[in-house]
Amino acid sequence: MSSTQLEGRVAIVTGASSGIGASASQALAQAGAAVVLGARRAEQGETIARRIRDAGGRALFVQTDVTDKTQVQALVARAVSEFGGLDIAFNNAGIEGDGLVSLAEDTEENFDRIHEVNVKGVWNALRAEIPAMIARGGGSIINNSSVAGRKGFAGFSSYVTSKFAVEGLSRSIAAELAEVGIRVNAVAPGPIDTDMLDRTTGGDQSIFTELVPMKRAGRVEEIAKTVVYLASDDSSYVTGQSIAIDGGILV
């Protein structure tokens, strides 16, 4: 591992089996944190955890569906029992649902499924993580939002509303927890080169990248670096913020 920036700290990452979550897990470990990875897909999650250990880091995987509060509580409990506490949480798990679809063609099932994961999943995670962080004397929570939580996108209303909710939840909880030493922030990625982006666009990333002044999709590592910053003491006076990593979409 290449850094001691987060040495002695314990982190949880949800949605850690691929994409942004996998990259953030590795970046947190490289910065010195012990990382507990949570995701539904066990084989992929175990692979990422093993990759971290093979590189000299500390990591373990716990199969977790964030829509099930008991599984999220078990994820936090495992972090505490294995590594002694919880200092950092990256609540990253999220889905795009049926992707680009007009409101008239959207379904109640799609809307409910997206919000169950993207909003209630974060809510479940916060309720499990906060007591463990209070017991530790403070910590840093980073929620994965989106530029779609700051700007409307035609044909994407169910996903957009879920991410607007994550933005509001993050700010409210930041105000609630500031006095107990827990910082709460969000990252708001633009289009990032992941399987989710390919699914959403049917493989034509230009649907979104044409909206980006930099004219490219972001890389997962570019999000992971901001997660490490928000997890570290370098951001000790930063709370209640949403940092857009979007190539300029929100300019």
C-alpha positions in Angstrom: 0.0 0.0 0.0 1.3 3.4 -0.9 0.0 5.9 1.7 -0.6 6.3 5.5 -3.2 9.1 5.0 -6.0 6.9 6.6 -3.8 4.7 8.7 -5.6 3.2 11.7 -9.1 4.0 10.3 -11.8 1.6 9.3 -14.0 2.1 6.2 -17.2 0.6 4.8 -18.0 0.8 1.1 -21.4 -0.4 -0.2 -21.9 -1.3 -3.8 -18.2 -2.3 -3.7 -18.2 -5.2 -6.2 -17.6 -3.1 -9.3 -17.3 0.4 -10.8 -16.9 3.4 -8.5 -17.4 1.2 -5.4 -14.6 -1.2 -6.3 -12.2 1.7 -7.2 -13.0 3.6 -4.0 -12.4 0.5 -1.9 -9.0 0.0 -3.4 -8.2 3.7 -3.0 -9.2 3.8 0.6 -7.1 0.7 1.3 -4.1 2.3 -0.5 -4.4 5.3 1.8 -4.1 3.0 4.8 -7.7 2.2 5.9 -9.0 -1.3 6.7 -11.9 -1.7 4.3 -15.1 -3.8 4.7 -16.8 -4.2 1.3 -20.5 -4.7 1.0 -22.4 -5.7 -2.1 -24.9 -8.2 -3.4 -22.6 -10.0 -5.8 -20.4 -12.2 -3.6 -18.0 -13.5 -6.2 -17.1 -10.1 -7.5 -16.9 -8.6 -4.1 -14.6 -11.3 -2.8 -12.4 -10.7 -5.8 -12.0 -7.0 -5.0 -11.3 -7.8 -1.3 -8.7 -10.4 -2.3 -7.1 -8.0 -4.7 -6.7 -5.4 -1.9 -5.2 -8.1 0.5 -2.8 -9.3 -2.2 -1.5 -5.7 -2.5 -0.8 -5.6 1.2 -4.0 -4.0 2.4 -6.6 -5.0 4.9 -10.0 -5.9 3.5 -12.9 -8.3 3.8 -16.2 -8.8 2.0 -19.7 -9.1 3.5 -22.6 -9.9 1.2 -25.0 -7.1 1.7 -28.3 -5.9 0.2 -28.7 -2.3 1.4 -32.5 -2.5 1.1 -32.4 -5.0 4.0 -31.6 -3.1 7.3 -30.5 -6.3 9.1 -27.9 -7.0 6.4 -26.6 -3.4 6.7 -26.4 -3.7 10.4 -24.5 -6.9 10.0 -22.0 -5.2 7.7 -21.3 -2.5 10.3 -21.1 -5.0 13.1 -18.5 -7.0 11.1 -16.4 -3.8 10.7 -16.5 -3.2 14.4 -15.8 -6.8 15.4 -13.0 -7.4 12.9 -11.2 -4.0 12.9 -12.4 -2.3 16.1 -14.8 0.4 15.0 -16.0 2.5 12.1 -14.5 5.8 10.9 -15.5 6.1 7.2 -18.5 5.1 5.2 -18.9 5.5 1.5 -22.6 4.8 0.8 -22.3 4.0 -2.9 -24.8 1.3 -3.7 -27.2 2.4 -6.4 -29.1 1.3 -9.5 -30.3 3.0 -12.6 -33.4 0.8 -13.0 -34.9 0.7 -16.5 -32.6 3.6 -17.6 -33.8 6.2 -20.0 -37.6 6.1 -20.2 -40.2 8.8 -20.4 -42.4 9.4 -17.4 -45.4 8.2 -19.5 -43.7 4.9 -20.1 -42.1 4.5 -16.7 -43.6 2.1 -14.2 -44.4 2.2 -10.6 -42.3 -0.9 -10.1 -39.3 0.8 -11.6 -39.8 4.0 -9.5 -40.1 2.0 -6.3 -37.1 -0.3 -7.0 -34.8 2.7 -7.7 -35.9 4.5 -4.6 -35.7 1.4 -2.4 -32.0 1.1 -3.3 -30.9 4.6 -3.9 -32.7 6.4 -1.1 -33.8 3.9 1.5 -30.5 2.0 1.0 -28.6 5.1 2.0 -31.1 5.8 4.9 -30.6 2.2 6.2 -26.8 2.6 6.0 -26.8 5.9 7.8 -28.9 4.5 10.7 -26.5 1.6 11.1 -23.3 3.6 10.7 -24.0 6.6 12.8 -24.0 4.9 16.3 -20.8 3.1 15.5 -19.1 6.4 14.5 -20.5 8.2 17.6 -18.9 5.4 19.7 -15.6 6.0 17.8 -15.8 9.8 18.6 -16.6 10.9 15.0 -16.1 10.0 11.4 -16.7 10.8 7.8 -19.7 9.7 5.7 -19.7 10.1 2.0 -22.9 9.4 0.0 -22.8 8.8 -3.7 -25.2 11.2 -5.4 -24.9 12.3 -9.1 -25.1 15.4 -11.2 -28.6 13.9 -11.7 -29.2 15.0 -8.1 -28.4 18.6 -9.1 -29.9 18.9 -12.6 -32.9 17.4 -14.4 -32.3 15.0 -17.3 -35.2 14.2 -19.7 -36.2 10.6 -19.7 -34.5 9.8 -16.4 -36.9 11.1 -13.9 -37.1 8.2 -11.5 -33.3 8.1 -11.1 -33.1 11.9 -10.9 -35.6 12.1 -8.1 -33.8 9.5 -6.1 -30.5 11.4 -6.4 -32.1 14.7 -5.4 -33.3 12.9 -2.3 -29.7 11.7 -1.5 -28.6 15.3 -1.8 -31.2 16.5 0.6 -30.6 13.6 3.0 -26.9 14.3 3.0 -27.3 18.0 3.9 -29.9 17.4 6.6 -27.8 14.7 8.3 -24.7 16.9 8.0 -26.4 19.6 10.1 -27.7 17.0 12.5 -24.3 15.4 13.2 -21.8 18.3 13.0 -21.6 18.7 16.8 -20.8 15.1 17.4 -17.8 15.1 15.0 -19.3 13.3 12.1 -18.9 15.0 8.7 -21.4 14.1 6.0 -20.8 15.0 2.3 -21.7 13.7 -1.1 -19.9 13.1 -4.4 -21.9 13.9 -7.5 -20.4 12.1 -10.5 -21.1 13.0 -14.0 -21.2 10.2 -16.6 -18.5 7.7 -15.5 -17.1 4.9 -17.7 -18.8 2.0 -16.0 -21.2 -0.8 -16.8 -24.0 1.3 -15.4 -23.4 4.0 -18.0 -23.3 1.5 -20.8 -26.5 -0.1 -19.6 -28.2 3.3 -19.3 -27.1 4.5 -22.8 -27.3 1.2 -24.6 -23.6 1.4 -25.1 -23.7 4.9 -26.7 -22.0 7.0 -24.0 -22.2 10.0 -26.3 -25.8 10.5 -25.2 -24.4 11.9 -22.0 -20.7 12.7 -22.9 -21.9 15.2 -25.5 -23.3 17.2 -22.6 -19.8 17.3 -20.9 -17.6 20.3 -21.8 -14.6 18.0 -21.5 -16.3 15.6 -24.1 -15.4 12.4 -22.3 -16.7 10.1 -19.6 -15.0 10.3 -16.2 -12.9 7.5 -14.8 -13.7 5.6 -11.6 -10.4 6.6 -10.2 -11.3 10.3 -10.5 -14.3 9.7 -8.1 -12.2 7.5 -5.8 -9.6 10.2 -5.2 -12.4 12.6 -4.1 -13.8 10.0 -1.7 -10.4 9.6 -0.1 -10.1 13.4 0.3 -13.5 13.6 2.0 -12.6 10.6 4.2 -9.4 12.2 5.3 -8.4 15.1 7.7 -7.6 17.1 4.6 -11.3 17.9 4.5 -11.7 18.4 8.2 -13.8 21.6 7.9 -15.9 20.3 5.0 -19.4 19.0 5.7 -22.8 19.3 4.1 -21.3 19.6 0.7 -21.8 17.9 -2.6 -18.7 17.8 -4.8 -19.5 17.5 -8.5 -16.9 15.4 -10.5 -18.5 15.9 -13.8 -16.2 17.3 -16.5 -18.1 20.6 -16.3 -21.8 19.6 -16.9 -22.9 21.8 -14.0 -20.9 24.9 -15.2 
